[in-house]
Amino acid sequence: MGAYMSQKLVQTNPVEFAKALSDDTRQKIMAFCCCQERSVGEIVEHVGMTQPTVSHHLAILRDTGLVHIRHEGKQTFYALNQERIASCCGRLMQVFAPETEAAEAVKTISET
């Protein structure tokens, strides 16, 4: 995904990540952008909301690093940042379920 704009590698804290996921509209956008990039117009049509409303939700996803962004002319394309999703989910497990095997596995992977 080298064509995407570089994004700040900020640590998303688990609460910010959970807030970003807590909204139904953002969940719809994330699912729609999961495995391919989508233009803002396509996202607007898919979720059935106005462009300013969709842009607001995309800004929240962008600020938490949950989407990749690519500009092409006047259009902007978004795709779900699956690596970031996996990383944040792993961090949630480490913080809120540290004694589970899954959290231990994530910890082992992140240490390598």
N, C-alpha and C positions, 0 to 999 in steps of 0.2 A: 504494500500500500504506500509506496514511495511517492505517489503523486499527491497525496494528501498534505495539507498544510501541517507544518510541525506544530505540535501543541505543547504547552507548558507541562512538564512532568511534575505536576504538583501531587502531593499525597492527598487523596480524597479520604476524609475521615469517614468512619462507618455511618455516622449519623447523617452526614451530607449525602452519602450514597443512598441510604434508605429514604431520605426525603425526595431525592430525584426519582426513585422508583415508586414512591407512594401515590403518584397521580395516575389515574386511569388513562388520560390522554398521552402522557409520556410513555406509558407502557405500550399503548397502541403504536406510537411512533417508533419505539425501539423494536417492536416485533416486525413492523413493516420494513425497517431499515436493517434488519438482522443480517441477511446474507447477500445483500446487494445495495449499491448506492441508489439513493432516490433524490429527485429534485424537490425543492420546497413546494412547487406546484403539485407534484404527485402526492406529497405528504398531506397538503391541504385537502386535496380531493379525497384521499383515503380516510382521513379522520373527520371530514365534514365540518371543519371549523374555518374561521377566517384566517387569512394570512398573518395578520398581526398576532393573533392568539397562538398559532402554530410557531411563529418566530419566537415568541416568549418562551414556549416550552423547549424549543431547540436551543435557546440561549442557556437555559438551565442545564440541559444535557451536555452542551459544549463546555460550560464552565466547570462541570465535574469530570470532564474528559471522557464522557461515555459515548461520544460520537466522533468519527473522523469527518473532516470537512474538506471539500475540494471545490475550488472556484474554476469555472469555465465561462469566459466572457462575462455576461451579466447574470448567469445562473450559478447557484450554489447547490452542491450535492452533499448528502449526508449518508454515512454508513455507520452501523453500530461498531463500536470499538470493543470487540469481543475479548481482547486481551485485558482491557481495563475492567470489564465486567467480571472476568474470572479472578483477577487480582483482588478486586473489591470484595467479592464473595468470600474469597480465601481469608481476607483480613477480618471480615465479619465473623467467620468461624473461629479465628484465633482469639478475637476479643470476647465473643459471647458464648463460645462453646469450646474453650481451650482444652478440655479433657477428653474430647472425642478423637477417634482414630482419624477422621477426616481432617481435623485441625492439625494433628501431628503430621499427616502426610503433606499438607500445605506448607507447614513449617519446614519440613525436610526439603521440599522442592525449592522454596524460596531461599534457602541457605546455600544451594548449589549454584 
